[in-house]
């Protein structure tokens, strides 16, 4: 159990949590239509910071992304009094693209881990930061990781920052997938036709050092293991995440559910089926993409904070854009405010790579005490394999050595191919995947950036863009092995085995995990790559 000590939201709707929740109840939305922005040929609707807001948060020597993270965290820290420089304070950054595309292909570019390190230093944090880069579920993944690490390691405080900023790099990629709407989004509605993108930074500070009223009780991450972009039609991975996160007792006390609600055809249909199959079709549910758009790595953090505040007020905001149900699964969505009772909620989220996550929050009004679970999982390395470009072999040659007959391998990017090969060579069953690297998906990032650089020959490729999410690597492995367990991807400033072991130990808290496929897999180009992967078997 980890307690919520403080929160903040910095968004186009305001720079405090209170400003943002008030804006929602007033029916305000920051979605606007943009024509010709960044010289993109297609009109799109998004929630973007104004020039004045950007100037207000911009810090000298930092990118806009880094500045937003620092602004949000400092505002969340205002009413706290712990020593942020102490060795028991952890920073977890949730993002999908961080600084990309700023400086891509030059020495000025800072990988997500390097950005996290700069943010940590600016805040005065002295421990090694962790970046969760697990597509749209990153923000909830980060909360689950933080709660686990507070229980199993020497940390007593976890500062979770979820953030992303928009650019032609991101918008063009989603447009190539035909998922962006030219109108304000309409989650779960019969007229929905796509998502809107947004930018935001949001912070949650968790602690086990002192009692606070709200706490994370449980959470889970599961994979569809079907497709890297399309979710399971029946919401299988989402359902499994919900079932793993909730006990029977928790189900009957739920005040509400905050859903992902991207307003895409497949996501909303999948979520509705998952809710019905989980027996949660009568629980009041709502989504906030109609106010903020899809804020990507910030979404899970932003939406958890908003839901916590809504439960405190006893009413959830309207699902803006919803008018008539357009999904077949039973789900209690409304286009107007809903009064609720009780003091607990479930946050559900899904993303590319087949990943799904759910986290359960509750408020205890009395007899709350700080503490942590004394049980720390132990594991041993069942098998290990190391591969490197310095050995002189190509990935194709190594693939042939595996004797795998998997034609889809040839469609993967270099990072996914490398992880796939290592997984094949390890050749054993596993029930979860957690991978690490330093450079994220840099090779695919550069390729996508080149495809959109010349606006006269503008042609973003969906098959390239999707691999700019490094967690697609874990999704490919899950599909190959029909593995529905947890899949996560983490980025570190350097290959730091101590931090990796802390995360691995925390991951093994999930009782369903007995053997974890994990380790380092970093691919920069055809001549610079390394895999050091192993099977962590729980004792």
Secondary structure, DSSP 4 states (H G I P E B T S, - for coil): -EEEEEEEEEETTBSSHHHHHHHHHTT---EEEESSGGG-SS-EEEE---HHHHHHH--TTS-HHHHHHHHHHHHHHTT--S-TTSTTEEEEEE-SSTTTTTTTTSTT---HHHHHHHHHHHHT--SPPEEE--GGGHHHHHHHHHHHHHHHSS-SEEEEEEEE---HHHHHHHHHTT-B-SS---TTBTT---B-EE-EEEEEEEESSS--SEEEEEEEEEE--S-SSSPPTT-HHHHHHHHHH--HHHHTT--EEE------HHHHHHHHHHHHHTT-TTSEEE--HHHH-B-GGGHHHHHHHHHHHHHHHTEE---TT--SB--SS--EE-SS-EE--SSEEEEEEEEGGGEEEEEEEEE--SS-----------EEEEEEEEEEGGG---HHHHHHHTT---GGGGGS-HHHHHHHHHHHHH-S--SEEEEEESSTTHHHHHHHHHHHH-GGG----HHHHGGGSTTHHHHHHHHHHT--S-EEEEE-SS--HHHHHHHHHHHTTSTT-SEEEEEEEEEEETTEEEEEEEEEEE-
